[in-house]
Amino acid sequence: MPEKVKRRGLGGWLFLTLVLIAYGLLSLVEPEAAAQALAFFMRVMQQVFPVLGLVFVLLFIANLVLEPKWIKRYLGKGAGFKGWLAAVSGGILSIGPIYAWYAVLSELQEKGMRTALIATFLYSRAVKLPLLPLMIHYFGFVYTLVLCLYLVIFAVINGILVEKLVVQET
Amino acid sequence: MQAGNRLKDSFKKTIHTFINVLPIIIGMLLATSLVITVFPEQISAGLFGNGEVPDALLGASIGSIAVGHPLASYLLGGELLSGGVGLVAVTALLVSWVTVGIVQLPAESLMLGGRFAVYRNLVCFGVAIIIAFLTVYTLQLFGMV
């Protein structure tokens, strides 16, 4: 397990270095575009900062409260209807950018969360509760309702399919 | 005493995880900002109009590589609809925008595993097209479109 954490850490720094190199190269070719991208990053960072705080708190709670035994029971292989319900509703209620949630899900994955439920959680995020009024405004109530119903149904189907493919390969 | 130790251990572990995750999140935000700035978001409605299936594939592809707030997909989808693009293509775009993440793929691979990330995104791409057709056909069935 520590090996995995170490590897992930190095990969993260390598990724950040590559992105910074891309910025460096862009600033040589088009300094204005690089400056614009950095200004955009600063604006986004201001919005994401509170979410990072939430992620830290959730990670802390996950480490403190959630035992691998508990995760395996409620979100692991043997998880029944409640597991699916938790993944779907958790995904719908989750806020902030998706990559902030990768950390929480990675932690739960290490503790034994089922692959299908991780994929279902991520898919359920497609139902954006705070944005529903806007979606209704643009596309109508019936369209929004039908689309959201399919998104929830396919969140489960998607989870099952992804798990089958991932497990088949391993 | 035991509870205090547990609290301390959990805090230490969280800090360790957070330090590992931070470069990925910052890298991801920097990469997203770069893509948004360098590649213009405006997509011509003229690209569409080649039949429902090719249009749905195109819509899903645009949604997959697009980055930004889902609200932007509503605006773009609304504009494409008024530009004469079919509802199937627009729905495929809306769904893939929030379910497929080509730009996020490196971060997802690093944190949840490469195989998981690739398969999840591939399945999501296919499902976006299926949902697009199902949604429009369901609405047609009830005479809503």
Boltz contact constraints between the chains, C-beta under 6 A:
constraints:
  - contact:
      token1: [A, 8]
      token2: [B, 20]
      max_distance: 6.0
  - contact:
      token1: [A, 8]
      token2: [B, 110]
      max_distance: 6.0
  - contact:
      token1: [A, 9]
      token2: [B, 20]
      max_distance: 6.0
  - contact:
      token1: [A, 11]
      token2: [B, 110]
      max_distance: 6.0
  - contact:
      token1: [A, 12]
      token2: [B, 20]
      max_distance: 6.0
  - contact:
      token1: [A, 12]
      token2: [B, 23]
      max_distance: 6.0
  - contact:
      token1: [A, 12]
      token2: [B, 24]
      max_distance: 6.0
  - contact:
      token1: [A, 13]
      token2: [B, 23]
      max_distance: 6.0
  - contact:
      token1: [A, 15]
      token2: [B, 27]
      max_distance: 6.0
  - contact:
      token1: [A, 15]
      token2: [B, 106]
      max_distance: 6.0
  - contact:
      token1: [A, 16]
      token2: [B, 23]
      max_distance: 6.0
  - contact:
      token1: [A, 16]
      token2: [B, 27]
      max_distance: 6.0
  - contact:
      token1: [A, 19]
      token2: [B, 27]
      max_distance: 6.0
  - contact:
      token1: [A, 19]
      token2: [B, 30]
      max_distance: 6.0
  - contact:
      token1: [A, 19]
      token2: [B, 31]
      max_distance: 6.0
  - contact:
      token1: [A, 33]
      token2: [B, 37]
      max_distance: 6.0
  - contact:
      token1: [A, 33]
      token2: [B, 38]
      max_distance: 6.0
  - contact:
      token1: [A, 36]
      token2: [B, 37]
      max_distance: 6.0
  - contact:
      token1: [A, 37]
      token2: [B, 33]
      max_distance: 6.0
  - contact:
      token1: [A, 37]
      token2: [B, 34]
      max_distance: 6.0
  - contact:
      token1: [A, 37]
      token2: [B, 37]
      max_distance: 6.0
  - contact:
      token1: [A, 40]
      token2: [B, 33]
      max_distance: 6.0
  - contact:
      token1: [A, 40]
      token2: [B, 37]
      max_distance: 6.0
  - contact:
      token1: [A, 41]
      token2: [B, 29]
      max_distance: 6.0
  - contact:
      token1: [A, 41]
      token2: [B, 30]
      max_distance: 6.0
  - contact:
      token1: [A, 41]
      token2: [B, 33]
      max_distance: 6.0
  - contact:
      token1: [A, 44]
      token2: [B, 29]
      max_distance: 6.0
  - contact:
      token1: [A, 56]
      token2: [B, 18]
      max_distance: 6.0
  - contact:
      token1: [A, 59]
      token2: [B, 14]
      max_distance: 6.0
  - contact:
      token1: [A, 59]
      token2: [B, 17]
      max_distance: 6.0
  - contact:
      token1: [A, 60]
      token2: [B, 14]
      max_distance: 6.0
  - contact:
      token1: [A, 63]
      token2: [B, 10]
      max_distance: 6.0
  - contact:
      token1: [A, 63]
      token2: [B, 13]
      max_distance: 6.0
  - contact:
      token1: [A, 63]
      token2: [B, 14]
      max_distance: 6.0
  - contact:
      token1: [A, 64]
      token2: [B, 10]
      max_distance: 6.0
  - contact:
      token1: [A, 99]
      token2: [B, 25]
      max_distance: 6.0
  - contact:
      token1: [A, 99]
      token2: [B, 28]
      max_distance: 6.0
  - contact:
      token1: [A, 99]
      token2: [B, 104]
      max_distance: 6.0
  - contact:
      token1: [A, 99]
      token2: [B, 107]
      max_distance: 6.0
  - contact:
      token1: [A, 102]
      token2: [B, 108]
      max_distance: 6.0
  - contact:
      token1: [A, 102]
      token2: [B, 111]
      max_distance: 6.0
  - contact:
      token1: [A, 103]
      token2: [B, 21]
      max_distance: 6.0
  - contact:
      token1: [A, 106]
      token2: [B, 111]
      max_distance: 6.0
  - contact:
      token1: [A, 106]
      token2: [B, 112]
      max_distance: 6.0
  - contact:
      token1: [A, 119]
      token2: [B, 120]
      max_distance: 6.0
  - contact:
      token1: [A, 123]
      token2: [B, 99]
      max_distance: 6.0
  - contact:
      token1: [A, 126]
      token2: [B, 98]
      max_distance: 6.0
  - contact:
      token1: [A, 126]
      token2: [B, 99]
      max_distance: 6.0
  - contact:
      token1: [A, 128]
      token2: [B, 70]
      max_distance: 6.0
  - contact:
      token1: [A, 131]
      token2: [B, 70]
      max_distance: 6.0
  - contact:
      token1: [A, 134]
      token2: [B, 74]
      max_distance: 6.0
  - contact:
      token1: [A, 138]
      token2: [B, 74]
      max_distance: 6.0
  - contact:
      token1: [A, 138]
      token2: [B, 78]
      max_distance: 6.0
  - contact:
      token1: [A, 142]
      token2: [B, 144]
      max_distance: 6.0
  - contact:
      token1: [A, 146]
      token2: [B, 135]
      max_distance: 6.0
  - contact:
      token1: [A, 146]
      token2: [B, 138]
      max_distance: 6.0
  - contact:
      token1: [A, 147]
      token2: [B, 135]
      max_distance: 6.0
  - contact:
      token1: [A, 150]
      token2: [B, 131]
      max_distance: 6.0
  - contact:
      token1: [A, 150]
      token2: [B, 134]
      max_distance: 6.0
  - contact:
      token1: [A, 150]
      token2: [B, 135]
      max_distance: 6.0
  - contact:
      token1: [A, 154]
      token2: [B, 127]
      max_distance: 6.0
  - contact:
      token1: [A, 154]
      token2: [B, 131]
      max_distance: 6.0
  - contact:
      token1: [A, 158]
      token2: [B, 123]
      max_distance: 6.0
  - contact:
      token1: [A, 158]
      token2: [B, 127]
      max_distance: 6.0
  - contact:
      token1: [A, 161]
      token2: [B, 123]
      max_distance: 6.0
  - contact:
      token1: [A, 162]
      token2: [B, 119]
      max_distance: 6.0
  - contact:
      token1: [A, 162]
      token2: [B, 120]
      max_distance: 6.0
  - contact:
      token1: [A, 162]
      token2: [B, 123]
      max_distance: 6.0
  - contact:
      token1: [A, 165]
      token2: [B, 119]
      max_distance: 6.0
  - contact:
      token1: [A, 166]
      token2: [B, 115]
      max_distance: 6.0
  - contact:
      token1: [A, 166]
      token2: [B, 116]
      max_distance: 6.0
  - contact:
      token1: [A, 166]
      token2: [B, 119]
      max_distance: 6.0
  - contact:
      token1: [A, 169]
      token2: [B, 115]
      max_distance: 6.0
